Amino acid sequence: MLYRIHNPQSAIKNQQSTATQSRLLKLLAEKGTLRGRQIDRHFNKVDWRKSAQYLVRRGVLSSQSILPPPTVRPKFIRTAQLAVPPEQAELALPDLGKTAATLARRQSALRLLMRDPDAVNVAWVYAESGCNLADLQELDERGLIVLHETEIWRDPLGKIADQESGNKGAGNQELVLTSDQETSLQLILRAFQPLSPDSELPDTLFLLHGVTGSGKTEIYLRAAAEAIRRGRQAIILVPEIAITPQMVRRFLARFPGQVGLVHSRLSPGERYDTWRRARLGLLKVIIGPRSASLHPCRRSA
């Protein structure tokens, strides 16, 4: 919190001030605007904040809340992309450097980008061609390529999702429900019927009983699918100990690219990006303990 004298005339006329108020006014008159922790150093073991609040209410002082700078920021990578037709890039290959080593590096980098029309992480270009940033900057200055800063999401499920994409169909098959499970599912789906894009979800609760492996997760999956079909998101709350790769894989297989994971072992960057993706509506299913309920859910237009 920042404090400053708002009305010097009121400060001068404030003759009924207590000792602490007078001392605080004198300090701010001498030092100018100060943070709360700076004032603390001048008031050892003295509660000056109540006096400051009183003076703020009287209009003598003004206060301004100051938030600490963020410790987590979006993550960016530098990418390179071909900026001209491959035929034009081919014509430029012989004249990319004065020395044989420089020419070879730049030709290798340019040929790599000629084969891939999409933006490529420069780390991959370095590894494949042996070039360096100066080489890419030279190609950029010549108008042959363009260097970008591209934001990437920190996704704790990235490795699991890659494994699932290479094993399609293994966890995406819907199980055949028993008659009791089918009855339970229909009751849950019926609760969605009054739901329209502008209405609130009705306060309907369902409690499923069943031992491990009895098919409850399949019902959760189908209920989540119905919520997503209606333009909503789903939060799957589980005990911390129950967040296992097997359960996450089932949701990833059913909702590829739409699942976010929340738990205490995520890095600050992973938590930050998961929260932002949920807020943007990029994640349709959030899995986690009770803290997952604090993640924003956005309605689809």
N, C-alpha and C positions, 0 to 999 in steps of 0.2 A: 504494500500500500504506500502510495506517495502522498506526502502532506506539504502544503504550501499555504502561505497567508493569502487569503482570498480578498479580504477587505482591510487594508492597512488602517483606515480611519477608525473602523470598529475596534481594531486591536489597540489603538492608542486610547480610545475612550473606555475600554473594558477595565475600569478601575476596581471592579469588584472581583477580579480574578483571584483564584487561589494561588498559592505559591507554585504549585506544579504548572498551572496554566500560564502564569507569568513567565516561568522559566522556559516553557515550551515556546511561547511567542517570541521570547528574546532569542532563543536558539535559531528559530526559523527566519527571524529578521536578519540575523548575522550570516547564516549559512545558505539561505534560500531553500529551494525544494529539497526535501530529504525523504529517503525510504524509511520504513518503520524500523528496520534493523540498524540503520545508521543512528536513528534517534535513541535506540536501545543503549548504544555505547555511551551516551551522555546522561542516561537515567539509570544508573546502576541500582537494581532492586527497588525501583520506583515504578508504580503502575501509572504511566502517563496516558495510556490509551483511552481511559474513561474521560479524562480531561480533554483529549483531542476530539473525541466524539461530541462532547458538549459544545466545544468551540465550532465544530462543523455544523451542528444544528443551529447555532446562533449566527452562522454565516461569516464568522471570523476566519475560519480555516476552510480549505477545500481539500478533499481527499480523492484519490484515483486508484482504483484497483489495478495492480500490475501482475499479469500472469507470468510465470517463469517461462523461458524459451523452451520450445518442444525438444525433447531428447530423441525422438524418433521422427524420421522424415521419409518421404517416398524414396524408393531405390531406383536409380537410373543406370543404364548401361549405354555405352557408346556403340553405335552401329554404323556400318558402311553399306552403301547401296550404289549400284551402277546408275549413272545419271544420263547416259547417252545410249543410243542403239549399239548393240554389240558390233556391228560393222564399223561404226565410227571409232569405237574403242580399239578394234583390231588395227586400224590404220595408225593409231597413236603408239602402238607397242614399240616400234623401233627407236623412238626418240624420248624415252622416259628417264634417262640418266646418263651422266658423263663417264662413269666408271662401270666396269663389267658387273661388279657386285651389286651396285645400286640398281642398274638396269635389270638384273635378274630378279631382284626382290620385288621391284615395282611391277614387272611383267607378270610375275607369279601371282601377286595380289590382284591385279586387274583381271587376269584370266579366271581366277577363282570367282570374282564378282560377276564376270560375264556368264558364268555357268549357272549362277543363282540369281534370279531377278528380284528376290526379296531382300530386305535389310538383313545383314549378317552381323553378329556380334564381333567387334574388332578383335577380341581375344581369340576367336576362332580363326580369323584372318591371319593374325600373327603366327599362330601355331601351324597353320597349313602352308603359309607362303614364306615365313621367315622374315617378313617385313616388319617395320616399326611404325610408330605414330607419325614420325616425320615423313616417311614415305607416303602414308595415306593422306597426310595434310597436303603434300605436293600434288597428289592426284586430285584432291579436292579443289585446290587452287586452279588446276588446269581445266576444271569443269567436267572431268571424266567420271568422278564419283561424288557422292554427297555424304557427309558425316552428320549423324543425328545423335541426340540424346533421347533415349527411349525408356519410359518407365516400365518396370517389371514388377509383378506381384510376388511377394514372398509367401509361398504356399507350402505349409507343412505336409500337405497331402500330395505334393507333386510326384514323389517317388512311387507312392502307392498307386496313384492314378496312371502312371506310365506302365506299371506292372499289369494293371487291369486292362489297359488298352491293348496289351499284347496277349491278353487271355480273354478275349471277348466271348460272351455267352456263358462263361463259367458261373458267374454269380448273378446273371441278369434274368434267369428263368423264374417265372412266377410259380410258386408252389401251389399244388391243388389243396384247397382248404377243406376242412371237415365241415359237416353241416352246422355244428355249433359255431365254428369260426366264421363261416359265411353269414350266419345270422347276426353275429356281432359286427361284422364289417358293414352289413347293410344298415344296421342301426346307426353306425358312425357316419356313413355316407349320407343317410337321410338328414342328419343334422346340418349338412351343407346346403340343403335345398333352399332355405330362405336367403342364402347368402348371395348378395349382388355386389358389384364393384364399389357401391357407395354405402353398403350396410356393414354393421359390426358383426363379428362372429358371435353367434348366440352362446350364452353361458351354459353350455352343455358339457357335462363331465362323464367319462366312461372309465371304468376300471376293469382291466382284463386279468383274469386269474389263469395261471398256467406255469408249469415247471419249465426249467431251461430246455429249449429245443422243442417246445410245444407249438411253435408257429406264431407267437405274438409279434415278432419282428416283421413278419410278412404283412400282418394287418397294419402295423405302423407304416410300412412302406407304401401300402395302397392308400392309406389315409393321407399321407404326405403327397402322393401323386395327385389325389383329388384336389388338395389345397393349391398345388401348383397349377393344375388345369384351370382353376378358377382365378388365376392371377395373384395368388398369395404365396407366402413363404411358410416354411415349417421349422419349428425348433424341436429337436429331439433331446430331451433332458435325461441324462443317465448319471449314475454314481461315478465318481472319478475312477474307481477301480474297474468299472465296466467298459471304459473306453478302450476297446481292444481292436487290433487290426482287422479281425474277422468281421466285426459289426460294421466298421467303417467301410470295408470293402463291399459289403452288401449294398450300402447306400450309394457308394461310388459307381458300382455296376449298374444300378437302377437309374441314377441321376448323374451321369458323367459330366464333369466340369461345373457342377452346380452345388457342390457340397463344401461347407466350411467346418473346420474343426477348432474347438476352443478347449484349452485345458491349461493347467498351471505350468507345464513344461515348455510352452511356446516361448520363443524369443520375443522381446518387445516389438521388433519389426514385424514378425509374423502375426502377433495380436493386432497391431495397428492396421496391417493390410487386410486381415480378415474382417475387422470392424468396418473398414471403408468399403470393401466389396459387398458386405451385407447391406450397408446403407445405400449403395448405388443400385441394389437389386440384382447384382450379378450372382449372388449366392441364393439359391432357393431353399436349401436345407442347412441348418446350423446344428451341429452335434456337440454336446458338451454338458458339463455339470450345471448347477444352478446359475452360475455366472453367465451362461449362454443366453439366458432370458433377458439380459441387459443389452444384447446386440439389437441394433435397429432393424426393423422389418419394413420394407417399402412395398406399397401396393403398386401393382402394375397398372399402367394407364388403360 
